[in-house]
Amino acid sequence: MRVPFLDLRVGDVGERDELLHAIDEVLCHGQIVLGPEVETLEKQVAQGCGRSFAVGVNSGSDALILAMRSLNFPPGSEVITTPLSFIATANAIRLNALVPVFADIGDDLNLDPASISKAITPKTRAIMVVHWAGKICPMVEITAIARERGLVLIEDASQAYGASFGDRKAGGFGHLACFSMNSMKVFASLGEAGVVVTDDSDLRDRLIALRYNGLVNREMCHYVSHNGRMDTLQAAVLLVRLRRLDSVLSARRENALYYHQHLRGLVVIPEESPQFRDVFYTYTIRSNRRDDLKQFLENRDIETKIQHPLLMPQHPAYHGSLGHYPNAERLIREVLSLPIHEKLMPDQRAWVVESVQDFFRSNA
Ligand SMILES: *Cc1c(COP(=O)(O)O)cnc(C)c1O
């Protein structure tokens, strides 16, 4: 039995009909550039994470780049971030002539507040957290650090749309928060899309200019930027997907509970902390026999992923970066993400569990 890591087909006939209908509506009204679907989506996303404003953009990468640009920090300012993320996080800092400083992560794979405090220097202007794998960072502590030290807080919530801590949602903590809705995310378009949210109307206004070449009123360029507008067709898709998000999240959470139950004790499982509700963008286990386990599962046609084999500062373009992250260096040798997507069938996840159990039995 083949178990793919992801399945991007739309097999559900009802969903396909809704998507085709939503696209047909755009074809009929013809407002292709920043059409009404973009505005509706912005409203719903802002409301969904408890923010005043949302600005739809081209991708999660653009959300991060434009969010950093909107802050207008002096070149060379330092931004503390995690070493464990998709490289777009660090690129957004560097593309704005800012300096990423990589703090360490805890065993939950998220930024460790104590390590953030140690990384602060007179040049530090901001903290960029990443809610890794769909689990919100320890935001009580991190928000307190940002407030005490007068730092701007930005969330890369690309993997965490819909996650919560208490009654607060991912994207509800930072001065700015960024989402990716690329086709692989939990809340996914059929291509590329992203959103920035904020409560600050000045930042919102600047983001609206920044997403279209820095033009104010589409006439006068006030800031150097590029075209990062959200596609109306993708907004139409996302509105359909938003209606189905709860069922996607519960399917993923059900898969996670099943894995929790059967894999606890064999590997380190991504347990939820009290008050946290994770969305399981990935189900990332840890094992000191990770590489052998991955090979064993591959031999059984079970697709897994290592996210990521390299920490961001280990990429060639980032050699010589600032930071200290021994725990992250240890943890990325142990992480392995199992298939968790909402289309996973009960017999597929049972096969994953049985295979992990067989691995540890045969290699005991
Ligand atoms: C997906 C992702 C991005 C980039 O988003 P795109 O929409 O692919 O540009 C950035 N940061 C994190 C943590 C991501 O998972």
Ligand as a Chemical Component Dictionary entry (heavy atoms), coordinates in Angstrom:
data_LIG
# 
_chem_comp.id                   LIG 
_chem_comp.type                 NON-POLYMER 
_chem_comp.pdbx_formal_charge   0 
_chem_comp.three_letter_code    LIG 
# 
loop_
_chem_comp_atom.comp_id 
_chem_comp_atom.atom_id 
_chem_comp_atom.alt_atom_id 
_chem_comp_atom.type_symbol 
_chem_comp_atom.charge 
_chem_comp_atom.model_Cartn_x 
_chem_comp_atom.model_Cartn_y 
_chem_comp_atom.model_Cartn_z 
_chem_comp_atom.pdbx_ordinal 
LIG C1 C1 C 0 5.436 27.788 3.407  1  
LIG C2 C2 C 0 6.253 28.640 4.289  2  
LIG C3 C3 C 0 6.742 29.884 3.884  3  
LIG C4 C4 C 0 6.667 30.368 2.464  4  
LIG O1 O1 O 0 5.422 30.437 1.949  5  
LIG P1 P1 P 0 5.190 30.446 0.346  6  
LIG O2 O2 O 0 3.752 30.733 0.239  7  
LIG O3 O3 O 0 5.567 29.097 -0.149 8  
LIG O4 O4 O 0 6.041 31.513 -0.227 9  
LIG C5 C5 C 0 7.395 30.657 4.815  10 
LIG N1 N1 N 0 7.584 30.244 6.069  11 
LIG C6 C6 C 0 7.153 29.050 6.498  12 
LIG C7 C7 C 0 7.373 28.662 7.914  13 
LIG C8 C8 C 0 6.496 28.200 5.615  14 
LIG O5 O5 O 0 6.101 26.995 6.041  15 
# 
loop_
_chem_comp_bond.comp_id 
_chem_comp_bond.atom_id_1 
_chem_comp_bond.atom_id_2 
_chem_comp_bond.value_order 
_chem_comp_bond.pdbx_ordinal 
LIG C1 C2 SING 1  
LIG C2 C3 SING 2  
LIG C2 C8 DOUB 3  
LIG C3 C4 SING 4  
LIG C3 C5 DOUB 5  
LIG C4 O1 SING 6  
LIG O1 P1 SING 7  
LIG P1 O2 DOUB 8  
LIG P1 O3 SING 9  
LIG P1 O4 SING 10 
LIG C5 N1 SING 11 
LIG N1 C6 DOUB 12 
LIG C6 C7 SING 13 
LIG C6 C8 SING 14 
LIG C8 O5 SING 15 
# 
